[in-house]
Amino acid sequence: MTTMLALDYVIVFVYLGAMIYVGLMMQRKAEQGIDSYFLGNRNLPWWALGASGMSSNLDISGTMIIVALVYAIGARGFYIEIRGGVTLIMAFLMIFMGKWNRRAGVMTMAEWMSVRFGDDKEGRLARTITAIVSIIGTIAMVTYFAIGGGKFLDEFLGIPSFAGLPGAFWAATILIVLAMIYTVASGLYGVVWTDVFQGILIFGAIMYIVVKAMSLNLPETFSVTMPMKDGTFASFPTTFSEWANLLPRWKLNIHPDSDYSMYNLFGLLTMFYVFKTVIEGSGGTGNYMIQRYYSAKNDKEAGYLSLFWTFLLSFRWPFIGALAVWGISLGSQITDPEMVLPIVVNTLPVGIKGFMIAGLMAAAMSTFDSTVNAGAAYWVKDIYQVYINPEANHDKLMKQSRWSSILIVVIGLGLMLIIKNVNEIWAWITMSMGAGLIIPQLIRWYWWRLNGYGYAIGMAAGMLAAILWKALSPQATPEYFSFLFASVISLLGTIIGTLLTKPTDEAVLQDFYNRTRPFGFWKRFKKTLPDKEIEKIDKENKRDIVSTFIAVPWQIVLFMFMMNLIFKVWNQFVILLLLLVVLSAGLYFNWFRHLSEKPRIPRRNRMKKG
């Protein structure tokens, strides 16, 4: 455990005070109604939404995991984080999924179900199941943030155990309660504008670490520490040329007794992670990420915020690489790879350490506030207002918004006492729970025959399978087994539930198609439109499909290029730079210059005459 000096504490306290002040300034705007509280009245600028999204993706827990993987495995650890840490879903949101979601004009993904399946029994069932699953996912994410944030801050605050609870729990509680003050008071207005402010602080922290790490030169041979299956840690030798090599390999040679030996089937796992991400990206996302798109003013701004968000997010990777390089330079001081981040921060001089801790607290709080605000929306909009009190006035809805936020946090903190390992909860969220949801979320866009019953059964079956896997499976089971188990159960539930029940009303499906205009199996609904509109839709869809094949490698190359700047492997630098220029040109000509502010087809059905 380490301590801070007075100047460090002053910097942290000034930052916390500024965050609360900025957030509370937005309270009056947020109190105009739940549209203001959860969507900022759809009047927030695209650059603020993009900057807020970047801040929300930079959490302490995720950073600790990714740094641990790159430190222990080397540059190839990047490919493992395609499972979630690379946020590759941004490529799909940028090209088509963001604007498709925005066109529905809804507040939550659960409310979106009423556009896709209608407001009758099947639509309400799909909406309710989505809301419940999303709230469970929000609680799991709060637990994940609490574990990582508590583990990090406990290193510096030195909070003693109290009431039988560890110091890490109280450190996480302090962090979360402070973020909750402005989140509960100001809703999305407070979330976005504090995220923008925090993003500046995060960026400053990144630049300092990167500049310092650039002056470090690693030796050709050194050792890294890895966790072992028996709970201990061991040191293993490697070479810089191997450690910094980004070229993928089919197999790694990690010691079989290491916890990381699961990644020895590296080529197979990488292909699996890409496959999983493509399915997830093609089906969209939920919670705080999609909330930014529901808040966008139009299609063009949805594209702009995605591009800006992805560009800002790329700066996370030189930060990751810098921390890993710095960790290796500390040699035997690193005993647990997940502790590289706090140990590196502890080596910083007085004042700089306080600034860095404030920046990392900003990263944690910006992810937390977005998640809780989006999660509370499901309770208020999709459960309370639909089933409990449809006639609720403004004051009652605002009260529910705030109390549901608090309850989600309390439950998430409680689960922190049961789940101890950051990577454990992250693997379950991304590879088990996520797997149980992505199949129905994928099919809902592309197959008109999917109805609300099939969607709801598939979601419920997938979530139940994920929970059962977490409770009953051996801890050492490879994570791709959990993915396959949950996704197969979900797929079976989706198909069987759909085929055993009647199709969704065609008027609902026609309206959904007219709003969204997705590609896939929608021919019978597209052909009702005028020929000129069909031609425009076909052109847009073809551009989007081609652009997606450009955007996915573009994002991967951009992030690898940024990380490679720290490793200073110049042959990789030249190759990645050339690829980045070519892919960027392709994106500009095939996607960016075609961005449009307004949908071409109105929401009402426009049928052919005659």
C-alpha positions as CSV (number, residue, x, y, z in Angstrom):
1,M,0.0,0.0,0.0
2,T,1.2,3.5,-0.8
3,T,0.3,7.0,0.5
4,M,0.0,10.5,-0.9
5,L,1.3,13.8,0.4
6,A,-0.7,16.9,1.1
7,L,-0.3,18.4,-2.3
8,D,-1.6,15.2,-3.9
9,Y,-4.7,15.2,-1.7
10,V,-5.3,18.9,-2.5
11,I,-5.3,18.2,-6.2
12,V,-7.7,15.3,-5.8
13,F,-10.1,17.2,-3.6
14,V,-10.1,20.2,-5.9
15,Y,-10.9,17.9,-8.8
16,L,-13.8,16.2,-6.9
17,G,-15.2,19.5,-5.9
18,A,-15.1,20.8,-9.5
19,M,-16.8,17.6,-10.7
20,I,-19.7,18.0,-8.3
21,Y,-20.0,21.7,-9.0
22,V,-20.1,21.2,-12.8
23,G,-22.6,18.4,-12.5
24,L,-24.9,20.3,-10.1
25,M,-24.9,23.3,-12.4
26,M,-26.9,21.1,-14.9
27,Q,-29.5,20.2,-12.4
28,R,-32.1,22.8,-13.5
29,K,-31.9,21.7,-17.1
30,A,-32.2,18.0,-16.1
31,E,-35.4,18.7,-14.0
32,Q,-37.4,19.8,-17.1
33,G,-38.5,16.1,-17.5
34,I,-37.3,12.6,-18.1
35,D,-36.4,13.5,-21.7
36,S,-34.0,16.1,-20.3
37,Y,-32.8,13.8,-17.5
38,F,-32.0,10.8,-19.7
39,L,-31.5,12.3,-23.2
40,G,-30.5,15.9,-22.7
41,N,-33.6,16.9,-24.7
42,R,-31.7,15.5,-27.8
43,N,-30.1,18.9,-28.0
44,L,-26.5,18.1,-26.9
45,P,-23.7,18.9,-29.5
46,W,-22.2,15.9,-31.2
47,W,-18.7,16.7,-30.1
48,A,-19.8,16.7,-26.4
49,L,-21.6,13.3,-26.9
50,G,-18.5,11.9,-28.6
51,A,-16.1,13.2,-25.9
52,S,-18.4,11.9,-23.2
53,G,-18.5,8.5,-24.9
54,M,-14.7,8.4,-24.9
55,S,-14.5,9.2,-21.2
56,S,-17.1,6.6,-20.5
57,N,-15.1,3.9,-22.2
58,L,-12.0,4.7,-20.1
59,D,-12.5,3.0,-16.8
60,I,-10.0,2.0,-14.1
61,S,-11.0,-1.7,-14.1
62,G,-10.7,-2.1,-17.9
63,T,-7.4,-0.2,-18.0
64,M,-6.0,-2.5,-15.2
65,I,-7.0,-5.6,-17.2
66,I,-5.7,-4.5,-20.5
67,V,-2.4,-3.2,-19.1
68,A,-2.0,-6.5,-17.3
69,L,-2.4,-8.5,-20.6
70,V,-0.1,-6.2,-22.6
71,Y,2.5,-6.2,-19.8
72,A,2.5,-10.0,-19.5
73,I,1.9,-11.2,-23.0
74,G,3.2,-8.2,-25.0
75,A,1.7,-6.3,-27.9
76,R,-0.3,-9.3,-28.9
77,G,-2.4,-8.8,-25.8
78,F,-4.2,-6.2,-27.9
79,Y,-5.9,-9.0,-29.9
80,I,-7.3,-10.6,-26.7
81,E,-9.0,-7.3,-25.9
82,I,-11.0,-7.5,-29.2
83,R,-13.4,-9.4,-26.9
84,G,-14.5,-6.0,-25.5
85,G,-11.6,-3.7,-24.5
86,V,-10.9,-2.5,-28.1
87,T,-14.6,-1.4,-28.2
88,L,-14.6,-2.6,-31.8
89,I,-18.4,-2.2,-31.8
90,M,-17.7,1.5,-32.5
91,A,-17.0,0.7,-36.2
92,F,-20.5,-0.7,-36.6
93,L,-22.1,2.2,-34.7
94,M,-20.2,4.7,-36.8
95,I,-21.3,3.3,-40.2
96,F,-24.9,2.2,-39.7
97,M,-26.0,1.0,-36.3
98,G,-25.9,4.4,-34.7
99,K,-28.2,6.1,-37.2
100,W,-30.5,3.1,-37.3
101,N,-31.0,3.3,-33.6
102,R,-31.4,7.1,-33.7
103,R,-34.1,7.0,-36.3
104,A,-36.5,5.1,-33.9
105,G,-36.8,8.3,-31.8
106,V,-36.9,6.4,-28.4
107,M,-35.3,6.8,-25.0
108,T,-34.1,3.2,-24.3
109,M,-33.4,0.0,-26.1
110,A,-36.4,-1.5,-24.3
111,E,-38.7,1.3,-25.7
112,W,-37.2,0.5,-29.1
113,M,-39.0,-2.9,-28.9
114,S,-42.4,-1.1,-29.1
115,V,-41.3,0.3,-32.5
116,R,-40.1,-3.1,-33.8
117,F,-42.8,-5.3,-32.3
118,G,-45.7,-2.9,-31.5
119,D,-47.5,-2.0,-28.3
120,D,-49.6,-5.1,-27.9
121,K,-48.8,-8.2,-25.8
122,E,-45.7,-9.3,-27.7
123,G,-44.2,-5.9,-27.9
124,R,-44.7,-5.3,-24.2
125,L,-43.2,-8.7,-23.3
126,A,-40.1,-7.9,-25.4
127,R,-39.8,-4.5,-23.9
128,T,-40.1,-5.7,-20.3
129,I,-37.6,-8.6,-20.8
130,T,-35.1,-6.1,-22.4
131,A,-35.6,-3.7,-19.5
132,I,-35.0,-6.4,-16.8
133,V,-32.0,-7.8,-18.6
134,S,-30.5,-4.3,-19.1
135,I,-30.9,-3.5,-15.4
136,I,-29.2,-6.8,-14.5
137,G,-26.4,-5.9,-16.9
138,T,-26.1,-2.4,-15.3
139,I,-25.8,-3.8,-11.8
140,A,-23.1,-6.2,-13.1
141,M,-21.2,-3.3,-14.6
142,V,-21.4,-1.3,-11.4
143,T,-19.9,-4.3,-9.6
144,Y,-17.1,-4.5,-12.2
145,F,-16.3,-0.7,-11.8
146,A,-16.4,-1.0,-8.0
147,I,-14.0,-3.9,-7.9
148,G,-11.4,-2.2,-10.1
149,G,-11.9,1.3,-8.7
150,G,-11.7,0.0,-5.1
151,K,-8.6,-2.1,-5.8
152,F,-6.9,0.9,-7.3
153,L,-7.8,3.6,-4.8
154,D,-7.2,1.4,-1.8
155,E,-3.5,1.5,-2.8
156,F,-3.4,5.2,-2.2
157,L,-6.0,6.2,0.3
158,G,-5.1,3.4,2.7
159,I,-8.6,3.1,4.1
160,P,-8.7,0.5,7.0
161,S,-11.2,-2.2,7.2
162,F,-14.4,-1.1,9.0
163,A,-17.5,-3.0,10.1
164,G,-16.0,-6.2,8.8
165,L,-15.6,-4.8,5.3
166,P,-12.3,-4.3,3.5
167,G,-10.7,-1.0,2.7
168,A,-11.2,-1.6,-1.1
169,F,-15.0,-1.7,-0.5
170,W,-15.0,1.7,1.3
171,A,-12.6,3.2,-1.3
172,A,-15.1,2.1,-4.1
173,T,-18.0,3.4,-2.0
174,I,-16.4,6.9,-1.7
175,L,-15.7,7.1,-5.4
176,I,-19.2,5.9,-6.4
177,V,-21.1,8.1,-3.9
178,L,-19.3,11.2,-5.1
179,A,-20.1,10.4,-8.8
180,M,-23.7,9.6,-7.7
181,I,-24.2,13.1,-6.3
182,Y,-24.2,14.8,-9.7
183,T,-25.5,11.8,-11.7
184,V,-28.6,11.6,-9.6
185,A,-29.1,15.3,-9.5
186,S,-28.4,16.2,-13.1
187,G,-29.0,13.1,-15.3
188,L,-27.5,13.1,-18.8
189,Y,-26.7,16.8,-18.8
190,G,-24.5,16.3,-15.7
191,V,-23.1,13.1,-17.1
192,V,-22.1,14.6,-20.5
193,W,-20.7,17.9,-19.3
194,T,-18.7,16.4,-16.4
195,D,-17.5,13.7,-18.8
196,V,-16.2,16.5,-21.2
197,F,-14.4,18.2,-18.3
198,Q,-13.1,14.8,-17.1
199,G,-12.0,14.0,-20.6
200,I,-9.6,16.9,-20.6
201,L,-8.1,15.7,-17.3
202,I,-7.9,12.1,-18.6
203,F,-6.2,13.4,-21.8
204,G,-3.6,15.3,-19.7
205,A,-2.9,12.2,-17.7
206,I,-2.4,10.1,-20.8
207,M,0.0,12.7,-22.4
208,Y,2.2,12.8,-19.2
209,I,2.5,9.0,-19.0
210,V,3.1,8.7,-22.8
211,V,5.8,11.3,-22.9
212,K,7.6,9.8,-19.9
213,A,7.4,6.3,-21.3
214,M,8.8,7.4,-24.6
215,S,12.1,8.1,-22.9
216,L,12.4,4.6,-21.6
217,N,14.3,2.0,-23.6
218,L,13.7,-1.6,-22.6
219,P,16.6,-4.1,-22.8
220,E,16.4,-6.9,-25.3
221,T,15.8,-9.5,-22.6
222,F,13.7,-9.0,-19.4
223,S,11.2,-10.9,-17.3
224,V,7.4,-10.4,-16.8
225,T,5.2,-11.7,-14.0
226,M,2.1,-13.8,-14.5
227,P,-0.6,-15.1,-12.2
228,M,-0.6,-18.8,-11.6
229,K,-3.5,-21.2,-11.2
230,D,-2.7,-21.8,-7.5
231,G,-3.1,-18.1,-6.7
232,T,0.6,-17.3,-6.7
233,F,2.7,-15.3,-9.2
234,A,5.8,-16.3,-11.1
235,S,8.3,-14.6,-13.3
236,F,9.0,-15.6,-16.9
237,P,11.8,-14.4,-19.4
238,T,11.0,-12.9,-22.8
239,T,12.7,-10.7,-25.4
240,F,11.7,-7.2,-26.5
241,S,11.6,-8.2,-30.2
242,E,9.0,-10.9,-29.3
243,W,7.2,-8.8,-26.7
244,A,6.7,-5.8,-29.0
245,N,5.7,-7.8,-32.1
246,L,2.2,-7.1,-33.2
247,L,2.1,-9.8,-35.9
248,P,-0.5,-12.4,-34.8
249,R,0.6,-16.0,-34.1
250,W,-1.5,-19.1,-34.2
251,K,-0.1,-20.3,-30.8
252,L,1.6,-18.7,-27.8
253,N,4.0,-20.5,-25.4
254,I,2.7,-19.3,-22.0
255,H,3.5,-21.7,-19.1
256,P,0.7,-24.2,-18.7
257,D,0.4,-23.5,-15.0
258,S,-0.3,-19.8,-15.6
259,D,-3.8,-18.4,-15.5
260,Y,-3.0,-16.8,-18.9
261,S,-2.3,-20.2,-20.5
262,M,-5.9,-20.1,-21.7
263,Y,-4.6,-17.7,-24.4
264,N,-2.1,-20.3,-25.8
265,L,-4.6,-21.1,-28.6
266,F,-4.1,-17.6,-29.7
267,G,-5.1,-17.7,-33.3
268,L,-8.3,-19.6,-32.6
269,L,-9.2,-17.3,-29.8
270,T,-8.5,-14.2,-31.8
271,M,-10.8,-15.5,-34.6
272,F,-13.4,-16.2,-32.0
273,Y,-13.2,-12.7,-30.5
274,V,-13.5,-11.2,-34.0
275,F,-16.5,-13.4,-34.8
276,K,-18.1,-12.5,-31.4
277,T,-17.5,-8.8,-32.0
278,V,-18.9,-8.8,-35.6
279,I,-22.1,-10.4,-34.3
280,E,-22.3,-8.0,-31.4
281,G,-21.6,-5.0,-33.6
282,S,-24.1,-6.0,-36.3
283,G,-26.8,-6.3,-33.6
284,G,-26.1,-3.1,-31.8
285,T,-25.5,-2.3,-28.2
286,G,-27.4,-1.0,-25.2
287,N,-27.1,1.1,-22.1
288,Y,-24.9,4.1,-22.0
289,M,-23.3,3.6,-25.5
290,I,-26.6,3.5,-27.4
291,Q,-28.0,6.3,-25.2
292,R,-25.6,8.7,-26.9
293,Y,-27.2,7.9,-30.3
294,Y,-30.7,8.2,-29.0
295,S,-29.6,11.7,-27.9
296,A,-28.1,12.7,-31.4
297,K,-29.9,15.4,-33.4
298,N,-29.7,13.6,-36.8
299,D,-28.0,11.0,-38.8
300,K,-25.0,13.2,-39.7
301,E,-24.3,14.1,-36.1
302,A,-24.6,10.4,-35.2
303,G,-21.8,9.8,-37.7
304,Y,-19.7,12.7,-36.4
305,L,-20.0,11.7,-32.8
306,S,-18.9,8.2,-33.6
307,L,-15.9,9.3,-35.6
308,F,-14.8,11.8,-32.9
309,W,-15.5,9.2,-30.1
310,T,-13.3,6.5,-31.9
311,F,-10.5,9.0,-32.6
312,L,-10.4,10.1,-29.0
313,L,-10.6,6.5,-27.8
314,S,-7.5,5.6,-29.9
315,F,-5.4,7.6,-27.4
316,R,-6.1,5.0,-24.8
317,W,-3.7,2.6,-26.5
318,P,-0.5,4.6,-26.3
319,F,-1.5,5.0,-22.6
320,I,-1.8,1.2,-22.3
321,G,1.5,0.7,-24.0
322,A,3.2,3.3,-21.9
323,L,2.0,1.8,-18.7
324,A,3.1,-1.7,-19.8
325,V,6.6,-0.4,-20.8
326,W,6.9,1.5,-17.5
327,G,5.8,-1.6,-15.6
328,I,8.5,-3.7,-17.2
329,S,11.1,-1.1,-16.5
330,L,10.3,-1.4,-12.7
331,G,11.3,-5.1,-12.8
332,S,10.7,-7.0,-9.6
333,Q,8.5,-4.3,-8.2
334,I,5.7,-5.8,-10.2
335,T,4.3,-9.0,-8.5
336,D,0.7,-8.9,-9.9
337,P,0.1,-7.8,-13.5
338,E,-3.2,-6.2,-12.5
339,M,-1.3,-3.9,-10.1
340,V,0.9,-2.4,-12.8
341,L,-1.3,0.7,-13.0
342,P,-1.3,1.7,-9.3
343,I,2.4,0.7,-8.9
344,V,3.4,2.9,-11.9
345,V,1.3,5.8,-10.5
346,N,3.1,5.4,-7.1
347,T,6.4,6.1,-8.8
348,L,5.3,9.6,-9.9
349,P,6.6,12.7,-8.1
350,V,4.5,14.6,-5.7
351,G,1.8,16.7,-7.4
352,I,2.0,14.7,-10.6
353,K,0.8,11.7,-8.6
354,G,-2.2,13.6,-7.4
355,F,-3.0,14.8,-10.9
356,M,-2.7,11.3,-12.2
357,I,-5.0,9.8,-9.5
358,A,-7.5,12.5,-10.2
359,G,-7.4,11.7,-13.9
360,L,-7.9,8.0,-13.2
361,M,-10.7,8.8,-10.8
362,A,-12.2,10.8,-13.6
363,A,-12.0,7.8,-15.9
364,A,-13.8,5.6,-13.3
365,M,-16.5,8.2,-12.5
366,S,-17.2,9.0,-16.1
367,T,-17.9,5.3,-16.9
368,F,-19.9,4.8,-13.8
369,D,-22.2,7.8,-14.2
370,S,-23.1,6.9,-17.8
371,T,-23.9,3.4,-16.9
372,V,-26.1,4.2,-13.9
373,N,-28.0,7.0,-15.8
374,A,-28.8,4.7,-18.7
375,G,-29.7,1.8,-16.4
376,A,-32.2,3.9,-14.4
377,A,-33.9,4.9,-17.6
378,Y,-35.1,1.3,-18.1
379,W,-36.8,1.2,-14.8
380,V,-38.5,4.6,-15.2
381,K,-39.5,4.5,-18.9
382,D,-40.1,0.8,-19.4
383,I,-41.3,-0.6,-16.1
384,Y,-42.6,2.1,-13.8
385,Q,-44.3,4.3,-16.4
386,V,-45.7,1.3,-18.4
387,Y,-46.9,-1.0,-15.6
388,I,-46.9,0.7,-12.2
389,N,-48.0,4.3,-12.7
390,P,-48.8,5.2,-16.4
391,E,-50.3,8.6,-15.2
392,A,-47.3,9.6,-13.2
393,N,-46.6,13.3,-13.1
394,H,-43.3,15.1,-13.6
395,D,-42.3,15.0,-9.9
396,K,-43.0,11.3,-9.5
397,L,-41.0,10.4,-12.6
398,M,-38.1,12.5,-11.5
399,K,-38.2,10.9,-8.0
400,Q,-38.2,7.4,-9.6
401,S,-35.3,8.4,-11.8
402,R,-33.2,9.3,-8.8
403,W,-34.2,6.5,-6.4
404,S,-33.7,3.8,-9.1
405,S,-30.2,5.2,-9.7
406,I,-29.4,4.9,-6.0
407,L,-30.8,1.3,-5.7
408,I,-28.8,0.1,-8.7
409,V,-25.6,1.4,-7.1
410,V,-26.4,-0.2,-3.7
411,I,-27.0,-3.6,-5.2
412,G,-23.8,-3.4,-7.4
413,L,-21.7,-2.5,-4.3
414,G,-23.1,-5.4,-2.4
415,L,-22.1,-7.8,-5.1
416,M,-18.6,-6.5,-4.9
417,L,-18.3,-8.5,-1.6
418,I,-19.0,-11.7,-3.4
419,I,-17.0,-11.2,-6.7
420,K,-13.3,-10.4,-6.0
421,N,-11.5,-10.6,-9.3
422,V,-11.7,-7.9,-12.0
423,N,-11.0,-10.2,-14.9
424,E,-13.5,-12.7,-13.6
425,I,-16.5,-10.3,-13.7
426,W,-15.3,-8.8,-17.0
427,A,-15.0,-12.2,-18.7
428,W,-18.5,-13.1,-17.5
429,I,-20.0,-9.7,-18.7
430,T,-18.4,-9.9,-22.2
431,M,-18.3,-13.6,-22.9
432,S,-21.3,-15.2,-21.0
433,M,-23.9,-12.6,-20.3
434,G,-23.2,-10.8,-23.5
435,A,-23.4,-14.0,-25.5
436,G,-26.8,-14.7,-24.1
437,L,-28.1,-11.4,-25.5
438,I,-26.4,-10.9,-28.9
439,I,-28.3,-13.5,-30.9
440,P,-31.8,-12.0,-30.5
441,Q,-30.3,-8.5,-30.7
442,L,-28.7,-9.4,-34.0
443,I,-31.8,-11.1,-35.6
444,R,-34.2,-8.3,-34.7
445,W,-32.6,-6.1,-37.3
446,Y,-32.4,-8.4,-40.3
447,W,-35.2,-11.0,-40.2
448,W,-38.8,-9.6,-40.4
449,R,-40.3,-12.8,-39.1
450,L,-38.7,-12.5,-35.6
451,N,-41.5,-11.5,-33.3
452,G,-41.6,-10.1,-29.8
453,Y,-42.2,-13.5,-28.2
454,G,-39.2,-15.1,-29.9
455,Y,-37.1,-12.1,-29.0
456,A,-38.2,-12.2,-25.3
457,I,-37.7,-15.9,-25.0
458,G,-34.3,-15.8,-26.6
459,M,-33.2,-12.9,-24.3
460,A,-34.5,-14.6,-21.1
461,A,-33.0,-18.0,-22.0
462,G,-29.6,-16.4,-22.8
463,M,-29.5,-14.4,-19.5
464,L,-30.6,-17.5,-17.5
465,A,-28.0,-19.6,-19.2
466,A,-25.3,-17.0,-18.4
467,I,-26.4,-16.8,-14.7
468,L,-26.4,-20.7,-14.4
469,W,-23.0,-20.9,-16.1
470,K,-21.6,-18.4,-13.6
471,A,-23.1,-20.3,-10.7
472,L,-22.4,-23.9,-11.7
473,S,-19.4,-24.1,-14.1
474,P,-15.8,-24.8,-12.9
475,Q,-13.8,-21.5,-12.6
476,A,-11.1,-22.7,-15.0
477,T,-13.4,-23.4,-17.9
478,P,-12.3,-21.6,-21.1
479,E,-14.4,-18.5,-21.7
480,Y,-15.4,-19.5,-25.2
481,F,-17.3,-22.4,-23.7
482,S,-19.5,-20.0,-21.7
483,F,-20.0,-18.0,-24.9
484,L,-21.1,-21.0,-26.9
485,F,-23.3,-22.3,-24.1
486,A,-25.2,-19.0,-23.6
487,S,-25.5,-18.2,-27.3
488,V,-26.7,-21.6,-28.4
489,I,-29.4,-21.6,-25.7
490,S,-30.4,-18.1,-26.7
491,L,-30.5,-19.0,-30.4
492,L,-32.7,-22.0,-29.8
493,G,-35.1,-20.0,-27.6
494,T,-35.3,-17.2,-30.2
495,I,-36.1,-19.5,-33.2
496,I,-38.5,-21.8,-31.3
497,G,-40.3,-19.0,-29.7
498,T,-40.7,-17.2,-33.0
499,L,-41.9,-20.2,-35.1
500,L,-44.4,-21.3,-32.5
501,T,-46.1,-17.9,-32.4
502,K,-47.8,-15.7,-35.0
503,P,-45.8,-13.0,-36.9
504,T,-45.8,-9.3,-35.8
505,D,-48.5,-7.2,-37.3
506,E,-47.4,-6.1,-40.8
507,A,-48.4,-2.5,-40.3
508,V,-45.9,-2.3,-37.4
509,L,-43.2,-4.0,-39.5
510,Q,-43.8,-1.6,-42.4
511,D,-43.6,1.4,-40.1
512,F,-40.3,0.0,-38.6
513,Y,-38.8,-0.5,-42.0
514,N,-39.8,3.0,-43.2
515,R,-38.1,4.5,-40.2
516,T,-34.9,2.5,-40.1
517,R,-34.4,1.1,-43.6
518,P,-32.0,-1.8,-42.6
519,F,-30.5,-4.3,-45.0
520,G,-31.5,-8.0,-44.6
521,F,-34.7,-9.9,-45.2
522,W,-37.1,-7.0,-45.7
523,K,-37.9,-7.2,-49.4
524,R,-41.6,-7.6,-49.0
525,F,-41.7,-4.2,-47.1
526,K,-39.2,-2.4,-49.2
527,K,-41.1,-3.1,-52.4
528,T,-44.2,-1.2,-51.2
529,L,-42.1,2.1,-51.5
530,P,-41.7,4.2,-54.6
531,D,-39.0,3.1,-57.0
532,K,-36.8,6.1,-56.4
533,E,-36.9,5.6,-52.7
534,I,-35.9,1.9,-53.2
535,E,-33.0,3.0,-55.3
536,K,-31.8,5.4,-52.7
537,I,-32.1,2.7,-49.9
538,D,-30.2,0.2,-52.0
539,K,-27.4,2.7,-52.6
540,E,-27.2,3.6,-48.9
541,N,-27.2,0.0,-47.8
542,K,-24.5,-1.0,-50.2
543,R,-22.3,1.9,-49.1
544,D,-22.8,1.0,-45.5
545,I,-21.9,-2.7,-46.0
546,V,-18.7,-1.8,-48.0
547,S,-17.8,0.9,-45.4
548,T,-18.1,-1.5,-42.5
549,F,-15.5,-3.8,-44.2
550,I,-13.3,-0.8,-44.2
551,A,-14.2,0.6,-40.8
552,V,-13.4,-2.5,-38.8
553,P,-9.8,-2.9,-40.0
554,W,-9.4,0.9,-39.9
555,Q,-10.3,1.0,-36.2
556,I,-8.0,-1.9,-35.4
557,V,-5.1,-0.4,-37.4
558,L,-5.6,3.0,-35.8
559,F,-5.4,1.6,-32.3
560,M,-2.4,-0.6,-33.0
561,F,-0.7,2.3,-34.7
562,M,-1.1,4.5,-31.6
563,M,0.2,1.8,-29.3
564,N,3.2,1.0,-31.5
565,L,4.3,4.6,-31.1
566,I,5.4,3.7,-27.6
567,F,7.2,0.5,-28.6
568,K,9.1,2.4,-31.3
569,V,9.2,-0.6,-33.6
570,W,9.7,1.4,-36.8
571,N,9.1,-1.3,-39.4
572,Q,5.7,-1.9,-37.8
573,F,5.1,1.9,-37.7
574,V,5.6,2.3,-41.5
575,I,3.3,-0.6,-42.3
576,L,0.6,0.5,-40.0
577,L,0.8,4.1,-41.2
578,L,0.4,3.1,-44.8
579,L,-2.6,0.9,-44.0
580,L,-4.1,3.7,-42.0
581,V,-3.8,6.2,-44.8
582,V,-5.4,3.8,-47.3
583,L,-8.3,2.8,-45.0
584,S,-8.9,6.4,-44.0
585,A,-9.2,7.4,-47.7
586,G,-11.6,4.6,-48.3
587,L,-13.8,5.7,-45.4
588,Y,-13.9,9.3,-46.6
589,F,-14.9,8.5,-50.1
590,N,-17.3,5.7,-49.3
591,W,-18.9,6.9,-46.1
592,F,-18.0,10.3,-44.6
593,R,-18.9,12.5,-47.6
594,H,-22.3,10.8,-47.9
595,L,-23.4,11.6,-44.4
596,S,-26.9,13.1,-44.4
597,E,-28.8,15.1,-41.8
598,K,-32.2,13.7,-42.5
599,P,-33.7,10.3,-43.2
600,R,-34.9,10.1,-46.8
601,I,-38.2,8.3,-45.9
602,P,-40.8,9.7,-43.5
603,R,-42.2,7.6,-40.7
604,R,-45.6,7.2,-42.3
605,N,-46.1,4.4,-44.8
606,R,-45.6,5.5,-48.3
607,M,-47.2,2.9,-50.6
608,K,-46.9,2.6,-54.3
609,K,-50.0,3.7,-56.2
610,G,-51.8,1.4,-58.5
